[in-house]
Amino acid sequence: MTVTTRDGATIAGRIIAESDNGLTLRSAIDAEEIVTRANIASFTASSVSLIPDGLEQTMTKGEVANLIAFLRQDFAPAETTR
């Protein structure tokens, strides 16, 4: 997702939270950015991955397997019991 703010800033990341008031994006370097809906000029789905091009060429087969296993995980919040 790429968000352009009303002041012309561009923020790229994946949406990790969304509310009536805004979006929280996480960048490729794991930084979080909160953007209020009032400050969003436009947003578009990105056509490229946040993973750097050619990264897999620097990884061992085991590292690629670990990455795939990580990406397949279910990141839904765990329910808490009281």
C-alpha positions in Angstrom: 0.0 0.0 0.0 1.3 3.5 -0.8 -0.3 6.4 0.9 0.2 10.0 -0.2 -0.6 12.6 2.4 -2.1 16.0 1.9 1.3 17.6 2.4 2.8 15.4 -0.4 4.6 12.8 1.7 4.6 9.2 0.5 4.4 6.3 2.9 4.8 2.7 1.7 3.9 -0.3 3.9 1.4 -2.9 4.6 -1.8 -2.1 6.6 -1.5 -3.6 10.1 -4.5 -1.7 11.6 -7.4 0.3 10.3 -10.1 2.3 12.0 -12.6 5.0 11.1 -10.0 7.6 12.0 -7.0 6.3 10.0 -4.5 3.6 9.0 -1.4 2.1 10.6 1.2 1.0 8.1 4.3 -1.1 8.8 7.2 -0.4 6.4 9.8 -2.8 5.1 12.2 -1.8 7.9 9.5 -2.6 10.5 8.7 1.1 11.3 5.0 1.9 12.0 3.3 5.0 10.7 -0.1 6.2 11.7 -2.0 8.3 9.1 -5.3 9.9 9.9 -8.0 9.6 7.2 -8.2 13.4 7.1 -4.5 13.6 6.1 -4.8 11.0 3.3 -4.8 12.6 -0.2 -4.7 9.2 -2.0 -3.8 5.5 -1.5 -3.1 2.7 -3.9 -2.2 -0.9 -3.7 1.5 -1.4 -4.5 2.3 -3.6 -7.5 5.7 -4.6 -6.0 6.7 -6.5 -2.9 8.3 -4.8 0.2 10.9 -7.5 0.0 14.0 -6.2 -1.8 14.4 -7.5 -5.4 16.9 -10.3 -5.6 17.0 -11.0 -1.8 16.4 -14.7 -2.4 19.7 -14.9 -4.3 21.6 -14.1 -1.1 19.7 -16.7 1.0 20.4 -20.4 1.6 17.7 -23.0 0.9 17.1 -23.2 4.6 16.6 -19.5 5.0 14.2 -19.5 2.1 12.3 -22.4 3.7 12.2 -20.5 7.0 10.9 -17.3 5.3 8.1 -19.3 3.6 7.2 -20.9 6.9 7.1 -17.5 8.6 4.9 -16.0 5.8 2.4 -18.9 6.1 1.8 -18.2 9.8 -1.6 -17.0 11.0 -1.1 -13.6 12.6 -4.6 -13.2 13.9 -4.6 -12.0 17.4 -5.0 -14.7 20.0 -8.2 -14.6 22.0 -7.7 -13.9 25.7 -9.7 -15.6 28.4 -10.5 -14.1 31.8 
